[in-house]
């Protein structure tokens, strides 16, 4: 089973408030792929589309609908739903399809969130925790992450400044990403003084509400070689689940699923942490990026905050994180986020990242979390 | 012998008092105090997530807890009088009371008759007053305005009255309404064998004028309060009896005010009278210390009530809720059906957990399999109703899930915490009746029964936690 899996094309729509339908967004993502997608689509055997289904308008059969609008019928296509990690899992499914013998597979994701009124939006967001308990306590997702942040602060002395610094960095990074939702630098003071959403998290600690789509073509080694001289290999894939409700977890200052998924991925890739050059991590809230830094094993528990203040994770730092702007500033169209991260890793490894291109990068990591850590995928990609 | 019965009786009576879930303030004796401000705040905050049902449930649970402490006591029957929107089923489920024991006495309650019955039966009487009823003499009082129990074991009857209104601030004219509670006189008469009612005469002055109507006022020795929107000067003398510890006298007085105008000046004297039949000395061993104790509190109150939310009535609350929750149509997204919700009513109403019969671990919220040993056999185990804040947050205005919008509109913000009830037994819950900046990790909190939200024309109830000490 040493079948190698390559990513041969990846694209995304712009993320943001776009006024486009899910079909339009998906076609935008297809058009963004460098390769001849028409030809690739004819070779595609399996399609996995991540989608949470905000608003519920196309909860049934969205994958067939989208791929049909990409002008392909007659193949296997399915929706993958694992909250915000939907397309991280779609990518894992597409990866395993190749491992199982498919020649070309598609992983993608799409979400349209901004066409709902605020009241409807709030009904449809916050459905990914243990709704019978967490939702009924009036907790929003910001609230759930705030509970984690507060506990992390209590256990490790993490400060609001550390969290705000993550927002500042990701906003700065997004300026160089034309696909990002925000292109506006923010100061630490702005971030610290932003209105509270769920104490201790302020507005700038939270990712925006975004529309968007992303799509990734995966292929077997044989097919990949025909299309590119420099395939990007998926060398590690990990996934894990955990208790949905925070109150059921032994600790809430960590995301166990991240730790377990990372362990699988890095063992499979047979590399050390130090060999990972950059990472796209799931920063739906600033605290989530800090938790990811620790739970992925780049820093010991309680050490990530200082690393942020040292700018270790800045674009010039020792481990650039969320060069794309992350969920925080690039945007977070729930179902499209996981493969959106793969798009960034692909662009960096193929040196197509424009102004934000990192130098001499060989290995990148994508970390996608569903809910407050009930589901998680970690993927490691490497250029030959 | 007699005294100790009385003492016990009073204690029980007080425990069951509805205001037992108000903070027991220690007033500073001079000047303003932050505690007083806090109380103002508490009085304003109260009620936002309360309905007649929650008031009745919390009151009853407190009462039952106190009964349970006294193994010799057995509650045999309960008389309940309640307003139209009181949900009896929820009340019974949340309190776990056997419906066979309940006698419903709706309409205008004839306290006199109940009193007679109460003298011969082991009885609890709970009166949940309809705020909308025009012929109710204690209308506007949403709290169970009186809790009467009689002849529990060999105790003598005792009535604890309150005259507060959490929702519509009690105004000065209301003070006179107390007098119209004719039941008081009857109660006093009933009490005659126990105490000399002459000793219980309370004199009041309002703006220097004596309230001649207010002659007899028996007040729970734990709570006495009033409020007003103009300068109120009240001198009072009262006999305090029934304290089981001398230090409690500091908690005897509550100044209750919920208005943004004017100021309140209260000065009072607690005259501890030595009544041989009461053996007051037994209750106040250091009688001298409390004789002529001066209570003086002056406070300009504005603080919390300037939020633009005032005089919150339950009607307004429900109206607002209905505004956002029309009976059909809008429930969507994370909608949880009532049938599904009520499957877990033991957990949601009374914090009942599962204890695995194999490994003895506690599972809460309950699961089918024991999460530690996969056993399927388990027993119900009520959890302690007191826990510690493990983590917390405050959901700010505009950030609440849709079904909480109405609640938030009244309260503007609300707190959510993870509460640790036992080591590694935690639950997420709202923390109510408290300002978020006064909450912190490790603070002790207590369960109360409250309204969660309304949806599809139903009120959904469950536990919340509050930092206020119940007992």
HADDOCK unambig.tbl for C-alpha pairs under 7 A between the chains (distance, minus, plus):
assign (segid A and resid 119 and name CA) (segid B and resid 402 and name CA) 5.58 0.50 0.50
assign (segid A and resid 122 and name CA) (segid B and resid 401 and name CA) 5.09 0.50 0.50
assign (segid A and resid 122 and name CA) (segid B and resid 402 and name CA) 5.37 0.50 0.50
assign (segid A and resid 123 and name CA) (segid B and resid 332 and name CA) 6.36 0.50 0.50
assign (segid A and resid 123 and name CA) (segid B and resid 333 and name CA) 4.80 0.50 0.50
assign (segid A and resid 123 and name CA) (segid B and resid 334 and name CA) 6.32 0.50 0.50
assign (segid A and resid 123 and name CA) (segid B and resid 401 and name CA) 6.17 0.50 0.50
assign (segid A and resid 123 and name CA) (segid B and resid 402 and name CA) 5.52 0.50 0.50
assign (segid A and resid 124 and name CA) (segid B and resid 333 and name CA) 4.50 0.50 0.50
assign (segid A and resid 124 and name CA) (segid B and resid 334 and name CA) 6.65 0.50 0.50
assign (segid A and resid 127 and name CA) (segid B and resid 333 and name CA) 6.85 0.50 0.50
assign (segid A and resid 127 and name CA) (segid B and resid 334 and name CA) 5.32 0.50 0.50
assign (segid A and resid 131 and name CA) (segid B and resid 334 and name CA) 6.62 0.50 0.50
assign (segid A and resid 132 and name CA) (segid B and resid 336 and name CA) 6.90 0.50 0.50
assign (segid A and resid 133 and name CA) (segid B and resid 428 and name CA) 6.90 0.50 0.50
assign (segid A and resid 134 and name CA) (segid B and resid 428 and name CA) 6.35 0.50 0.50
assign (segid A and resid 137 and name CA) (segid B and resid 416 and name CA) 6.79 0.50 0.50
assign (segid A and resid 137 and name CA) (segid B and resid 428 and name CA) 6.56 0.50 0.50
assign (segid A and resid 137 and name CA) (segid B and resid 429 and name CA) 5.05 0.50 0.50
assign (segid A and resid 137 and name CA) (segid B and resid 430 and name CA) 5.44 0.50 0.50
assign (segid A and resid 138 and name CA) (segid B and resid 400 and name CA) 6.68 0.50 0.50
assign (segid A and resid 138 and name CA) (segid B and resid 401 and name CA) 6.47 0.50 0.50
assign (segid A and resid 138 and name CA) (segid B and resid 404 and name CA) 6.48 0.50 0.50
assign (segid A and resid 139 and name CA) (segid B and resid 416 and name CA) 6.54 0.50 0.50
assign (segid A and resid 140 and name CA) (segid B and resid 400 and name CA) 6.38 0.50 0.50
assign (segid A and resid 140 and name CA) (segid B and resid 401 and name CA) 6.27 0.50 0.50
assign (segid A and resid 143 and name CA) (segid B and resid 393 and name CA) 6.24 0.50 0.50
assign (segid A and resid 143 and name CA) (segid B and resid 395 and name CA) 6.35 0.50 0.50
assign (segid A and resid 146 and name CA) (segid B and resid 393 and name CA) 5.97 0.50 0.50
assign (segid A and resid 147 and name CA) (segid B and resid 391 and name CA) 5.52 0.50 0.50
assign (segid A and resid 147 and name CA) (segid B and resid 392 and name CA) 5.32 0.50 0.50
assign (segid A and resid 147 and name CA) (segid B and resid 393 and name CA) 5.73 0.50 0.50
assign (segid A and resid 150 and name CA) (segid B and resid 391 and name CA) 6.20 0.50 0.50
assign (segid A and resid 150 and name CA) (segid B and resid 392 and name CA) 6.73 0.50 0.50
assign (segid A and resid 151 and name CA) (segid B and resid 391 and name CA) 5.55 0.50 0.50
assign (segid A and resid 196 and name CA) (segid B and resid 396 and name CA) 6.60 0.50 0.50
assign (segid A and resid 197 and name CA) (segid B and resid 395 and name CA) 6.35 0.50 0.50
assign (segid A and resid 197 and name CA) (segid B and resid 396 and name CA) 5.24 0.50 0.50
assign (segid A and resid 197 and name CA) (segid B and resid 399 and name CA) 6.28 0.50 0.50
assign (segid A and resid 198 and name CA) (segid B and resid 393 and name CA) 5.94 0.50 0.50
assign (segid A and resid 198 and name CA) (segid B and resid 394 and name CA) 5.12 0.50 0.50
assign (segid A and resid 198 and name CA) (segid B and resid 395 and name CA) 4.66 0.50 0.50
assign (segid A and resid 198 and name CA) (segid B and resid 396 and name CA) 5.81 0.50 0.50
assign (segid A and resid 199 and name CA) (segid B and resid 393 and name CA) 5.10 0.50 0.50
assign (segid A and resid 199 and name CA) (segid B and resid 394 and name CA) 5.19 0.50 0.50
assign (segid A and resid 200 and name CA) (segid B and resid 393 and name CA) 6.97 0.50 0.50
assign (segid A and resid 247 and name CA) (segid B and resid 418 and name CA) 6.47 0.50 0.50
assign (segid A and resid 247 and name CA) (segid B and resid 426 and name CA) 5.10 0.50 0.50
assign (segid A and resid 247 and name CA) (segid B and resid 427 and name CA) 5.14 0.50 0.50
assign (segid A and resid 247 and name CA) (segid B and resid 428 and name CA) 6.14 0.50 0.50
assign (segid A and resid 248 and name CA) (segid B and resid 426 and name CA) 6.98 0.50 0.50
assign (segid A and resid 250 and name CA) (segid B and resid 424 and name CA) 6.81 0.50 0.50
